Amino acid sequence: MTMTCAPPKANFNAFPINLGVSLGADAIERQVMELQIMFYHSITMVKHYEETLKIVDKAIKEYSEEDWDGYGAQPVDAVACQNAIWFSRLLPMNIPVPEIYIDTDGEITFEWYLAPRKVFSVTARRNKELAYAGLFGVNKTHGTESLYDEVPETILENISRVLAE
C-alpha cells in the first residue's frame, strides 16, 4: 500500500514534494494536485493567499522589464515568484498575511511590520533559499534557510516573535 501524509508541523495544504518514481507515486501526486486545487478554491484559502497571488501577478506584469524603478532594478525573477507562492502556501493559516514587496534584485520579500524596531522579513530567492532578517527592540537576527516542504522553524519562531505583543 502507498500512502502520503504531511508532517505534523506542516501546513495542511502544503504536501511534501514527491520523491517517488513508481506509477503509484505518480497517481498519488495527481491526487494531491487535485486536492490542492480544491483547497485553493475554498473561501478560506482564497482569502488567505489572494493578496500574495495578486502581488506576484502584478510583479510579473509590471516589474518584468530591466530598470523598472529608473535606478537599474532587475526584472522580477519568475523562479523567485514561484518560490514566493510556495512559501505563502506553506505559511500556517494563523499567521497574518504580510506586506509583500518586489526587491530591486528581482526577488520577493514578505514583511511583518509592527513598529520601526519590531519587524521581520523573509525574501524568497530563485535558488530555493529564504533569506531573513528581523529587529526586535535592540535585538536583531538574520540568516538563510532552505525552502522545501515546510517553513523552517527558525522563520516561524521569528514571525511569532515579531507578532508577540
Phi and psi in degrees as GROMACS dihedral restraints (atoms count N, CA, C in turn):
[ dihedral_restraints ]
;  ai    aj    ak    al  type     phi  dphi    fc
    3     4     5     6     1  -107.9    20    10
    4     5     6     7     1   137.5    20    10
    6     7     8     9     1  -139.1    20    10
    7     8     9    10     1   148.2    20    10
    9    10    11    12     1  -125.8    20    10
   10    11    12    13     1   144.5    20    10
   12    13    14    15     1  -155.3    20    10
   13    14    15    16     1   152.7    20    10
   15    16    17    18     1   -85.8    20    10
   16    17    18    19     1   145.6    20    10
   18    19    20    21     1   -58.8    20    10
   19    20    21    22     1   150.7    20    10
   21    22    23    24     1   -55.6    20    10
   22    23    24    25     1   -34.4    20    10
   24    25    26    27     1   -87.7    20    10
   25    26    27    28     1    -5.5    20    10
   27    28    29    30     1   -78.2    20    10
   28    29    30    31     1   157.5    20    10
   30    31    32    33     1   -67.6    20    10
   31    32    33    34     1   138.3    20    10
   33    34    35    36     1   -63.8    20    10
   34    35    36    37     1   -20.5    20    10
   36    37    38    39     1   -97.8    20    10
   37    38    39    40     1     2.7    20    10
   39    40    41    42     1  -113.3    20    10
   40    41    42    43     1    98.8    20    10
   42    43    44    45     1   -83.3    20    10
   43    44    45    46     1   151.6    20    10
   45    46    47    48     1   -59.1    20    10
   46    47    48    49     1   152.6    20    10
   48    49    50    51     1   -65.6    20    10
   49    50    51    52     1   136.6    20    10
   51    52    53    54     1   -77.5    20    10
   52    53    54    55     1   116.1    20    10
   54    55    56    57     1  -104.5    20    10
   55    56    57    58     1     2.8    20    10
   57    58    59    60     1   -75.1    20    10
   58    59    60    61     1   156.3    20    10
   60    61    62    63     1  -125.2    20    10
   61    62    63    64     1     3.7    20    10
   63    64    65    66     1   -90.6    20    10
   64    65    66    67     1   169.9    20    10
   66    67    68    69     1   -64.0    20    10
   67    68    69    70     1   -36.4    20    10
   69    70    71    72     1   -62.4    20    10
   70    71    72    73     1   -41.2    20    10
   72    73    74    75     1   -64.0    20    10
   73    74    75    76     1   -39.6    20    10
   75    76    77    78     1   -64.2    20    10
   76    77    78    79     1   -40.0    20    10
   78    79    80    81     1   -65.4    20    10
   79    80    81    82     1   -42.4    20    10
   81    82    83    84     1   -63.9    20    10
   82    83    84    85     1   -41.0    20    10
   84    85    86    87     1   -60.0    20    10
   85    86    87    88     1   -42.0    20    10
   87    88    89    90     1   -62.5    20    10
   88    89    90    91     1   -42.3    20    10
   90    91    92    93     1   -64.8    20    10
   91    92    93    94     1   -40.0    20    10
   93    94    95    96     1   -62.9    20    10
   94    95    96    97     1   -42.9    20    10
   96    97    98    99     1   -61.0    20    10
   97    98    99   100     1   -41.1    20    10
   99   100   101   102     1   -63.0    20    10
  100   101   102   103     1   -42.7    20    10
  102   103   104   105     1   -61.6    20    10
  103   104   105   106     1   -43.5    20    10
  105   106   107   108     1   -61.0    20    10
  106   107   108   109     1   -42.6    20    10
  108   109   110   111     1   -60.8    20    10
  109   110   111   112     1   -42.2    20    10
  111   112   113   114     1   -64.2    20    10
  112   113   114   115     1   -42.6    20    10
  114   115   116   117     1   -59.6    20    10
  115   116   117   118     1   -44.9    20    10
  117   118   119   120     1   -73.0    20    10
  118   119   120   121     1   -12.7    20    10
  120   121   122   123     1   -94.8    20    10
  121   122   123   124     1    -4.1    20    10
  123   124   125   126     1   -74.8    20    10
  124   125   126   127     1   153.7    20    10
  126   127   128   129     1   -60.7    20    10
  127   128   129   130     1   -44.8    20    10
  129   130   131   132     1   -61.2    20    10
  130   131   132   133     1   -47.1    20    10
  132   133   134   135     1   -66.0    20    10
  133   134   135   136     1   -43.4    20    10
  135   136   137   138     1   -60.1    20    10
  136   137   138   139     1   -46.0    20    10
  138   139   140   141     1   -60.5    20    10
  139   140   141   142     1   -40.6    20    10
  141   142   143   144     1   -69.6    20    10
  142   143   144   145     1   -37.4    20    10
  144   145   146   147     1  -105.5    20    10
  145   146   147   148     1    -4.5    20    10
  147   148   149   150     1   -54.8    20    10
  148   149   150   151     1   -46.5    20    10
  150   151   152   153     1   -63.1    20    10
  151   152   153   154     1   -43.9    20    10
  153   154   155   156     1   -59.6    20    10
  154   155   156   157     1   -48.4    20    10
  156   157   158   159     1   -63.4    20    10
  157   158   159   160     1   -38.8    20    10
  159   160   161   162     1   -62.0    20    10
  160   161   162   163     1   -46.1    20    10
  162   163   164   165     1   -68.2    20    10
  163   164   165   166     1   -40.7    20    10
  165   166   167   168     1   -65.1    20    10
  166   167   168   169     1   -41.5    20    10
  168   169   170   171     1   -62.1    20    10
  169   170   171   172     1   -43.8    20    10
  171   172   173   174     1   -61.7    20    10
  172   173   174   175     1   -40.1    20    10
  174   175   176   177     1   -62.0    20    10
  175   176   177   178     1   -43.6    20    10
  177   178   179   180     1   -61.8    20    10
  178   179   180   181     1   -38.9    20    10
  180   181   182   183     1   -77.8    20    10
  181   182   183   184     1   -43.3    20    10
  183   184   185   186     1   -96.2    20    10
  184   185   186   187     1   -23.1    20    10
  186   187   188   189     1  -116.7    20    10
  187   188   189   190     1    27.1    20    10
  189   190   191   192     1   -89.4    20    10
  190   191   192   193     1    -5.2    20    10
  192   193   194   195     1   -96.5    20    10
  193   194   195   196     1   148.1    20    10
  195   196   197   198     1   -62.0    20    10
  196   197   198   199     1   142.1    20    10
  198   199   200   201     1    62.7    20    10
  199   200   201   202     1    39.1    20    10
  201   202   203   204     1   -64.5    20    10
  202   203   204   205     1   -18.9    20    10
  204   205   206   207     1  -102.6    20    10
  205   206   207   208     1    -1.0    20    10
  207   208   209   210     1    81.5    20    10
  208   209   210   211     1     2.7    20    10
  210   211   212   213     1  -126.4    20    10
  211   212   213   214     1    23.3    20    10
  213   214   215   216     1    89.3    20    10
  214   215   216   217     1    19.6    20    10
  216   217   218   219     1   -63.0    20    10
  217   218   219   220     1   145.0    20    10
  219   220   221   222     1   -76.5    20    10
  220   221   222   223     1   149.6    20    10
  222   223   224   225     1   -65.2    20    10
  223   224   225   226     1   152.4    20    10
  225   226   227   228     1   -60.6    20    10
  226   227   228   229     1   138.2    20    10
  228   229   230   231     1   -89.1    20    10
  229   230   231   232     1   123.6    20    10
  231   232   233   234     1   -61.8    20    10
  232   233   234   235     1   -38.3    20    10
  234   235   236   237     1   -68.3    20    10
  235   236   237   238     1   -39.6    20    10
  237   238   239   240     1   -62.5    20    10
  238   239   240   241     1   -36.6    20    10
  240   241   242   243     1   -62.1    20    10
  241   242   243   244     1   -45.5    20    10
  243   244   245   246     1   -62.5    20    10
  244   245   246   247     1   -41.6    20    10
  246   247   248   249     1   -65.8    20    10
  247   248   249   250     1   -36.5    20    10
  249   250   251   252     1   -65.3    20    10
  250   251   252   253     1   -42.1    20    10
  252   253   254   255     1   -63.6    20    10
  253   254   255   256     1   -43.4    20    10
  255   256   257   258     1   -62.1    20    10
  256   257   258   259     1   -44.8    20    10
  258   259   260   261     1   -58.7    20    10
  259   260   261   262     1   -44.1    20    10
  261   262   263   264     1   -64.1    20    10
  262   263   264   265     1   -33.2    20    10
  264   265   266   267     1   -70.9    20    10
  265   266   267   268     1   -28.8    20    10
  267   268   269   270     1   -77.8    20    10
  268   269   270   271     1   -22.2    20    10
  270   271   272   273     1   -63.6    20    10
  271   272   273   274     1   133.1    20    10
  273   274   275   276     1   -60.2    20    10
  274   275   276   277     1   149.9    20    10
  276   277   278   279     1   -64.9    20    10
  277   278   279   280     1   -20.5    20    10
  279   280   281   282     1   -82.6    20    10
  280   281   282   283     1    -2.8    20    10
  282   283   284   285     1   -91.8    20    10
  283   284   285   286     1   127.2    20    10
  285   286   287   288     1   -63.2    20    10
  286   287   288   289     1   148.6    20    10
  288   289   290   291     1   -65.0    20    10
  289   290   291   292     1   127.8    20    10
  291   292   293   294     1   -83.2    20    10
  292   293   294   295     1   172.7    20    10
  294   295   296   297     1   -71.5    20    10
  295   296   297   298     1   146.4    20    10
  297   298   299   300     1  -127.3    20    10
  298   299   300   301     1   131.1    20    10
  300   301   302   303     1  -128.0    20    10
  301   302   303   304     1   153.5    20    10
  303   304   305   306     1   -99.8    20    10
  304   305   306   307     1   121.8    20    10
  306   307   308   309     1   -78.1    20    10
  307   308   309   310     1   158.0    20    10
  309   310   311   312     1   -70.0    20    10
  310   311   312   313     1    -9.9    20    10
  312   313   314   315     1   -94.7    20    10
  313   314   315   316     1     7.7    20    10
  315   316   317   318     1    89.4    20    10
  316   317   318   319     1     2.2    20    10
  318   319   320   321     1   -95.6    20    10
  319   320   321   322     1   168.7    20    10
  321   322   323   324     1  -117.1    20    10
  322   323   324   325     1   129.4    20    10
  324   325   326   327     1  -114.6    20    10
  325   326   327   328     1   135.0    20    10
  327   328   329   330     1  -104.0    20    10
  328   329   330   331     1   131.9    20    10
  330   331   332   333     1  -133.6    20    10
  331   332   333   334     1   128.5    20    10
  333   334   335   336     1  -105.6    20    10
  334   335   336   337     1   110.0    20    10
  336   337   338   339     1  -120.3    20    10
  337   338   339   340     1   123.1    20    10
  339   340   341   342     1  -113.7    20    10
  340   341   342   343     1   -31.5    20    10
  342   343   344   345     1  -163.0    20    10
  343   344   345   346     1   167.2    20    10
  345   346   347   348     1   -53.4    20    10
  346   347   348   349     1   -32.5    20    10
  348   349   350   351     1  -115.7    20    10
  349   350   351   352     1    27.3    20    10
  351   352   353   354     1  -140.5    20    10
  352   353   354   355     1    81.9    20    10
  354   355   356   357     1  -148.2    20    10
  355   356   357   358     1   145.5    20    10
  357   358   359   360     1  -141.1    20    10
  358   359   360   361     1   134.7    20    10
  360   361   362   363     1  -132.0    20    10
  361   362   363   364     1   149.2    20    10
  363   364   365   366     1  -131.7    20    10
  364   365   366   367     1   129.0    20    10
  366   367   368   369     1  -109.1    20    10
  367   368   369   370     1   125.4    20    10
  369   370   371   372     1   -85.5    20    10
  370   371   372   373     1   118.0    20    10
  372   373   374   375     1  -100.8    20    10
  373   374   375   376     1   166.1    20    10
  375   376   377   378     1   -70.4    20    10
  376   377   378   379     1   -23.7    20    10
  378   379   380   381     1   -92.0    20    10
  379   380   381   382     1    23.1    20    10
  381   382   383   384     1    64.9    20    10
  382   383   384   385     1    29.2    20    10
  384   385   386   387     1  -106.0    20    10
  385   386   387   388     1   149.1    20    10
  387   388   389   390     1  -115.5    20    10
  388   389   390   391     1   111.8    20    10
  390   391   392   393     1   -92.4    20    10
  391   392   393   394     1   135.4    20    10
  393   394   395   396     1  -134.0    20    10
  394   395   396   397     1   155.4    20    10
  396   397   398   399     1  -154.2    20    10
  397   398   399   400     1   145.8    20    10
  399   400   401   402     1  -150.1    20    10
  400   401   402   403     1   150.4    20    10
  402   403   404   405     1  -120.3    20    10
  403   404   405   406     1   129.8    20    10
  405   406   407   408     1  -133.1    20    10
  406   407   408   409     1    80.7    20    10
  408   409   410   411     1    69.0    20    10
  409   410   411   412     1  -120.6    20    10
  411   412   413   414     1   -88.6    20    10
  412   413   414   415     1    -9.3    20    10
  414   415   416   417     1   -91.1    20    10
  415   416   417   418     1   151.4    20    10
  417   418   419   420     1  -144.8    20    10
  418   419   420   421     1   159.4    20    10
  420   421   422   423     1  -146.2    20    10
  421   422   423   424     1   157.0    20    10
  423   424   425   426     1  -164.0    20    10
  424   425   426   427     1   161.0    20    10
  426   427   428   429     1   165.5    20    10
  427   428   429   430     1  -170.1    20    10
  429   430   431   432     1  -135.1    20    10
  430   431   432   433     1   148.7    20    10
  432   433   434   435     1  -137.6    20    10
  433   434   435   436     1   157.7    20    10
  435   436   437   438     1   -85.2    20    10
  436   437   438   439     1   146.6    20    10
  438   439   440   441     1  -101.5    20    10
  439   440   441   442     1   112.9    20    10
  441   442   443   444     1  -131.6    20    10
  442   443   444   445     1  -116.8    20    10
  444   445   446   447     1   -91.6    20    10
  445   446   447   448     1    -7.9    20    10
  447   448   449   450     1  -153.6    20    10
  448   449   450   451     1   158.2    20    10
  450   451   452   453     1   -69.6    20    10
  451   452   453   454     1   128.6    20    10
  453   454   455   456     1   -57.0    20    10
  454   455   456   457     1   142.2    20    10
  456   457   458   459     1   -55.4    20    10
  457   458   459   460     1   -39.2    20    10
  459   460   461   462     1   -57.7    20    10
  460   461   462   463     1   -41.5    20    10
  462   463   464   465     1   -70.3    20    10
  463   464   465   466     1   -43.5    20    10
  465   466   467   468     1   -61.5    20    10
  466   467   468   469     1   -41.0    20    10
  468   469   470   471     1   -62.4    20    10
  469   470   471   472     1   -41.3    20    10
  471   472   473   474     1   -72.5    20    10
  472   473   474   475     1   -33.6    20    10
  474   475   476   477     1   -63.1    20    10
  475   476   477   478     1   -45.9    20    10
  477   478   479   480     1   -61.1    20    10
  478   479   480   481     1   -38.1    20    10
  480   481   482   483     1   -63.2    20    10
  481   482   483   484     1   -42.6    20    10
  483   484   485   486     1   -73.4    20    10
  484   485   486   487     1   -30.6    20    10
  486   487   488   489     1   -83.0    20    10
  487   488   489   490     1   -15.2    20    10
  489   490   491   492     1   -64.8    20    10
  490   491   492   493     1   138.4    20    10
